[in-house]
Amino acid sequence: MGPLDGFRIVDLTTVFMGPYLTQCLADMGADVVKIEPPTGDIVRQIGPSRNEGMGSLFLNLNRGKRSVALDLKRPEGRAALMRIVKNADALVYNVRPQAMARLGLTYDQVSEVNPKIVYAGVYGYGEEGPYAGRPAYDDLIQGVSGVSALIARASDGTPRYAPVALADRVVSLFGLNNVIAGLLARERTGRGQKIDVPMFETMASFVLGDHMGGLTFEPRMDRGGYQRLLTPHRKPFKTRDGHVCAVIYTDRNWKDFFAALGSNTAAVDPRFASHTTRTRHIDEIYAEIAEVFLKKTTDEWVRLLMEADIPVMPMNDLEDLLEDPHLVAVGLISVIEHPTEGAIRSLRYPSRWSDTQPVAGGPCPHLGQHTSEVLAEAGLSEKEVAELRSSHVAFGS
């Protein structure tokens, strides 16, 4: 059994950020009931697929859940949801709070049915600020939280977005911590509560934690930024036949690096005297080191730096990750047989537990696959479920 075995989560999330959070809860053993609109989560349509509504991105965000398809805009659909909520431990949503209010699903309304529920919202902007109610997507939050500007400072001056859903992932994991902590608090106090996890505030805190710099002080000492992270030369080093990732960081690292090259530069060049002096000259140091790395192959550098006990790894692309010997050995990626989608690659929960190891609770569901099952568990009779189907409020099997 996983660490959250016995907990039931009502999942009102869509797209990316919320589903990743609730998939982690499912991997931990929670019974995650995903409530989808009649047309399904839009992410069902994203990425390559073998069957309609089972796109690759959806398969990697919704494993181990049960899908219930309800039209929550209809009073009967909301009533059916409230029957499910009555015996749930948490409700997670990632639409704007105003949308939850329009559906009659505010915290006050939900907690009236279930006072012990942990009601968690992961959405764009805190309700106390002037951005409240604005739409939020990963790209927008990367931009407004400073990520794009930092990429510009660290490159050719062109703002860009990180090529991963960085804000969605970070905020999702932060939200995961909040939901679990909320459940723990509920177990201790017997009381549920409302938890808001705004994307902008979370990502601003994430970014400023690294880059506050001289902005820490009042008056400010500089324009902020951790220079080692911002130098345009901080990137995989090009070698004779590819690239290698190396971090020459400590005093000992630099001494050992030059010793491996048969040089005493670390001892005689004042730029290498301390972490402070290296940071001050980091642009020119990294540029000079980049020229050195061109003289050997990737394999030669990996062997040389490993022998010198300097942190080094090869640079992988996406296909390399599938064959990486370490990931193969630890079993991060496995091929499983989905009941309808055939053989697919699945990522296991990455942490290791000595007792209650999180594992995938089952295959990714089809739209409405568990509608009848969950509604019956909520106390609806076969006749009531049939009426919801015939009136086009409930969908699926």
C-alpha positions, 0 to 999 in steps of 0.5 A: 500500500502507498503512503496515502492509501485510504484517502480519496481525492476529488480531482477537478483539474485539467491540462497540465499543472493540476493533473500532475499534482493529482497523479502524484497523489494517485502514485502515493496510493490515494483514490483519485477520482478525476471529474471530466466535462462531457468532452473530456480534459483537453489534454486528451487531444495533445501529442501522438495517440493510438486512439482518440482521446488518449494522447501521449501527454494525457497518458503521462499525467493521469495514470492511476485515476478513475474518470467520471464524466459529468456536466457540472453546469447542470444542477443534477451534475453538481448534485452528483458531484456533491454526493462524491465530495461528501466522503472525500478527503480532498478536492483539488482544482486548477481553474480560476476561483471565479469559475468554481463560484459559478459552478456553486463549488466554493469552499463554503459550499463544499465544506457545508457538505463535508466540513473535513475536506481539504479544498486546494486550488492551484491557479494563477494569482492570489485573490488579494492582488490586482491580478486576481482572476486573470488567466494563467498559463505556463508561458505567462507565469514564466514571463511574469515571474522573471524566468524569461528575462533571466534567460535573456540576461544569460544568452543573446538578450532574447527573452525565451521560455524554458522548453519544459512546462517549468512553472506548471511543474514547480507549482504542481509539486508545491501544491502537492506538498500543500495538499499532503500537509493539509491532510496531515493537519486534518488528521491532527485537528479533525478540521478541513481547510481552504488552501490557495496555491497561486502560480505567480507568487510561487514562481516568484519565490522560486526565482528570487530564492536564487537571484535576489542577490543585492536586492536582498538589501535596502537600499538595493546593492545591485539589480539582482541575479546570481552571476554564475547562473547568468553567464552566457558561458554556463552551458554544456561544454563543446568537445571535439565530438559532442558536449559534456556537462561539467561543474568545476566549482570548489577551490579543490575542483579548480586545483584538481582540474588544472592538475589533471591538465598538467597546469598550476594556473589555479595556484598562480592566477589571482582570479582563481583565489576564491569563490568570490574572485571566480564569481567576479570573473566568471564570464571570462573564466568560463569562456577560456575553459570552453576553449580547453574543452574543444581539445578532447572528445566527450569520452576523454573528458568524462574519464579525465574528470571522473579520475580527478573527482570533478562533477561531470556527466554526458549531455543526453537528449530525449532519446538518450534518456531511454537508454541511459544506463543509470535510468535503466538500472534503477527502472525509472522507465518501463514498458507496460501494457495498457488495456487499449493503448498497447505497449507504452512507456511509463515513468515510475514515481522517482523516490524510493521508500523502504516500506510504503513505496508509491507505485502507479495505481493502474492504467490511464482511464478512458473518458468516463470509464468509472462514472457508474462505479463511482456514482454507485459508491457515492450512494446513487441507485442504478435508476438514478445513474440511468436517469443522469445518463438519459438526461445527458448529465453523466457520460461514459461507462 
